[in-house]
Amino acid sequence: MAAGAPSPHRPAGPSGPGHGLIAGPTGWRAISADRWIPGNLRVISLSLSFSELDVTSLASYLIAFALPLLDALLPIVPSETAIITLGVATAGSTDPRIGVLVVLAAFGAWCGDNFNYLLGRWFGPWVTRRFLSGERGTKQRAWAERSLDHYGWRLIIACRFIPGGRTAVTLTCGLIGYNRRSFMLATAVAAMIWASYAFFIGRLGGHVFESKPWAGLLLALGVVLAISGLVEAFRRLRGRRRPSEPSQESPQQPQESPQESQESPQDGLPDPSRQE
């Protein structure tokens, strides 16, 4: 066998880093070039393609509707990130179809909220076992019921901006039979506010960093995270202060009892000290 010739029991290997081949059970085979891209760079490549979506792409409209719809029941779906990214991608455009993206995002969020309501209404036992069981689920449902009694439709709007609150509140509304018309109206207002807010934050970031859309996206996500953190901190602080309110009022109640005890022995007769 000549020196340097490949062994008959071993297929010849690639000749350089750009060979475009991969080892297989029967030898080297050709593959697409992106298989040689490291995993982190591949993710960036896909994300860059996503950030370039605009009003001329059908995928933009599908994403604007589908992700907010799925996010209602599956909070891990990055619907808010998707709408922010669409805002960044269309920051340099004044096409009126941008309004269609916002409306679709709001409509998808509204459909998701009402889907959760119907799930809780029609499949209450299953919903409780699947989403609101265990210690955490029980606490979420108790918080949702207590907050709905106190705030009503205002909580339905605010829960859009509370991490994890949307799913618990919308499912609980169905479980307890919250008024359907009020729920539909409140979720419509909440969805429109949320879609406009997320899209506006994205466009703001895109305008600040016109030549660097990724910097604009990071800025927008940072603003959203900061706002969500403030909302959650305010909710927790208010929840801690409320249990202390009855304890502050309770010491004042026994102060009236001595006056009542003075009047009770009179057997219904007028108090002579109060006669004119």
C-alpha positions in Angstrom: 0.0 0.0 0.0 1.4 3.4 -0.9 2.4 5.8 1.8 -0.4 8.1 2.7 -3.1 6.0 1.0 -6.3 5.5 2.9 -6.8 2.1 4.6 -9.4 -0.1 2.9 -11.0 -0.7 6.3 -11.2 3.0 7.0 -12.7 5.7 4.7 -10.7 8.7 3.8 -11.2 11.7 6.1 -11.8 15.3 5.1 -9.0 17.3 3.7 -9.6 20.6 5.5 -11.9 22.5 7.9 -14.3 23.4 5.2 -14.8 20.0 3.8 -18.5 19.8 4.5 -18.4 16.1 5.4 -19.4 14.2 8.5 -18.4 10.7 9.5 -21.1 8.1 9.1 -21.3 4.3 9.5 -20.4 3.8 5.9 -17.9 6.6 5.5 -18.0 10.4 5.2 -21.1 12.1 3.8 -21.9 15.6 2.8 -24.0 17.8 5.1 -25.3 21.3 5.0 -22.9 24.0 6.0 -24.9 25.1 9.1 -24.1 21.8 10.8 -20.5 23.2 11.3 -21.8 26.3 13.1 -21.4 26.0 16.9 -24.6 25.6 18.9 -24.6 29.1 20.4 -23.9 30.7 17.0 -26.7 28.7 15.4 -29.1 30.1 18.0 -28.0 33.6 17.3 -28.4 33.0 13.6 -32.0 31.8 14.1 -32.7 34.7 16.4 -31.3 37.2 13.9 -33.6 35.8 11.3 -36.5 36.2 13.7 -35.6 39.8 14.4 -35.8 40.6 10.7 -39.5 39.8 10.5 -41.5 42.7 9.2 -45.0 43.6 7.9 -44.4 41.8 4.6 -43.8 38.5 6.2 -46.7 36.1 6.8 -44.7 34.6 9.7 -45.0 37.9 11.6 -48.8 37.7 11.6 -48.8 34.1 12.6 -46.4 34.8 15.5 -48.4 37.8 16.6 -51.6 35.8 17.0 -50.4 32.3 18.0 -47.8 33.0 20.7 -50.1 35.2 22.9 -52.8 32.6 22.4 -50.6 29.7 23.6 -49.1 31.8 26.4 -52.4 31.9 28.3 -52.1 28.2 29.3 -48.4 27.7 28.8 -46.5 30.7 30.5 -43.2 29.4 29.2 -44.2 30.5 25.6 -42.3 33.8 25.1 -45.2 35.8 23.7 -44.1 39.1 25.2 -40.6 38.6 23.8 -42.0 37.8 20.4 -44.2 41.0 20.3 -41.3 43.1 21.5 -39.1 41.6 18.8 -41.7 42.4 16.2 -41.7 46.0 17.5 -37.9 46.2 17.2 -38.0 44.7 13.7 -40.6 47.2 12.4 -39.1 50.2 14.2 -38.0 51.9 11.0 -41.3 51.4 9.2 -44.5 53.5 9.1 -46.5 50.9 7.3 -50.1 51.0 8.5 -50.1 47.2 8.6 -48.2 47.5 11.9 -51.5 48.2 13.5 -52.7 44.8 12.2 -49.9 43.1 14.1 -50.9 44.9 17.3 -54.5 44.0 16.9 -53.7 40.4 16.1 -51.5 40.2 19.2 -54.3 41.6 21.3 -56.9 39.2 19.7 -54.6 36.2 20.3 -54.2 37.2 24.0 -58.0 37.7 24.4 -58.7 34.3 22.8 -56.2 32.7 25.2 -57.7 34.3 28.2 -61.3 33.2 27.3 -60.1 29.7 26.4 -58.8 29.5 30.0 -62.1 30.7 31.3 -64.0 28.0 29.4 -61.6 25.4 30.6 -62.2 26.3 34.2 -65.9 26.5 33.7 -66.4 23.2 31.8 -63.5 21.1 33.1 -63.1 22.4 36.7 -61.9 19.2 38.4 -59.4 18.5 35.7 -58.1 22.1 35.7 -57.7 22.0 39.4 -55.7 18.8 39.3 -53.6 19.8 36.4 -52.8 23.4 37.0 -53.9 24.4 40.6 -52.9 21.4 42.7 -50.2 21.1 45.2 -49.0 23.7 47.6 -48.1 26.3 45.0 -51.3 25.8 42.9 -53.5 26.0 46.0 -51.8 29.2 47.1 -52.2 30.7 43.6 -56.0 29.9 43.5 -56.5 31.2 47.0 -54.7 34.4 46.1 -56.7 34.7 42.8 -60.1 34.2 44.6 -59.2 36.6 47.4 -58.0 39.3 45.0 -61.0 38.9 42.7 -63.3 39.5 45.6 -61.4 42.6 46.5 -60.5 44.1 43.1 -62.8 42.4 40.6 -62.2 43.3 36.9 -59.2 45.5 37.9 -57.3 42.4 38.8 -58.1 40.8 35.4 -56.4 43.7 33.7 -53.5 43.9 36.1 -52.7 40.2 36.0 -51.5 40.6 32.5 -48.4 42.3 34.0 -48.0 39.9 37.0 -45.6 37.0 36.3 -47.6 33.8 36.3 -50.8 35.7 37.4 -52.6 35.5 34.1 -53.0 31.8 34.0 -54.1 31.5 37.7 -56.6 34.4 37.5 -58.2 33.4 34.2 -58.6 29.7 35.2 -60.0 30.7 38.6 -62.5 33.1 37.0 -63.9 30.1 35.1 -63.8 27.9 38.2 -65.8 30.3 40.4 -68.2 31.3 37.6 -67.1 35.0 37.3 -69.5 37.1 35.3 -68.8 36.2 31.7 -69.5 39.6 30.1 -67.4 41.4 32.6 -64.6 39.0 32.1 -64.7 39.3 28.3 -64.7 43.1 28.5 -61.8 43.2 31.1 -59.7 40.8 29.1 -60.3 42.8 25.9 -59.0 45.9 27.6 -56.1 44.1 29.2 -55.1 42.5 25.9 -55.1 45.7 24.0 -53.1 47.5 26.7 -50.6 44.7 26.8 -50.1 44.4 23.0 -49.7 48.1 22.6 -47.3 48.4 25.5 -45.1 45.5 24.4 -45.0 46.6 20.7 -44.3 50.2 21.7 -41.4 49.2 24.0 -40.0 47.2 21.1 -40.2 50.1 18.7 -38.7 52.4 21.2 -35.7 50.1 21.6 -35.4 49.8 17.8 -35.4 53.5 17.4 -32.7 54.0 20.0 -30.4 51.4 18.3 -31.4 51.6 14.7 -28.2 50.1 13.4 -28.0 47.5 16.2 -31.4 45.7 16.5 -30.1 43.3 19.1 -29.1 46.1 21.4 -32.6 47.6 20.9 -34.1 44.2 21.8 -32.0 43.8 24.9 -32.9 47.4 26.0 -36.6 46.7 25.5 -36.5 43.4 27.3 -34.7 45.1 30.2 -37.4 47.7 30.5 -40.1 45.1 30.5 -38.3 43.0 33.1 -37.9 46.1 35.3 -41.6 47.0 35.1 -42.6 43.4 35.8 -40.3 43.3 38.8 -41.8 46.5 40.2 -45.3 45.2 39.7 -44.5 42.0 41.5 -42.7 43.8 44.3 -45.7 46.1 44.8 -48.1 43.1 44.9 -46.0 41.3 47.5 -45.6 44.4 49.7 -49.3 45.0 49.6 -50.0 41.4 50.4 -47.8 41.6 53.5 -49.4 44.8 54.8 -53.0 43.7 54.4 -53.0 41.0 57.1 -51.8 43.6 59.6 -54.8 45.9 59.1 -57.3 43.8 61.2 -54.8 43.6 64.0 -54.6 47.4 64.1 -58.4 47.8 64.3 -59.1 45.0 66.8 -57.8 46.9 69.9 -60.2 49.7 69.2 -63.3 47.5 69.4 -63.2 46.6 73.1 -63.2 50.4 74.0 -66.9 50.6 73.2 -67.8 47.6 75.4 -67.6 49.5 78.7 -70.1 52.1 77.5 -72.5 49.4 76.4 -72.1 47.6 79.8 -73.1 50.8 81.6 -76.3 51.1 79.6 -77.3 47.4 79.8 -78.1 47.3 83.5 -80.7 50.0 83.0 -83.1 47.3 81.6 -84.1 49.6 78.7 -84.8 52.7 80.9 -83.4 56.0 79.7 -80.1 57.1 81.2 -80.7 59.8 83.8 -77.4 61.4 82.9 -78.7 62.1 79.4 -82.0 63.7 80.4 -82.4 67.3 79.7 
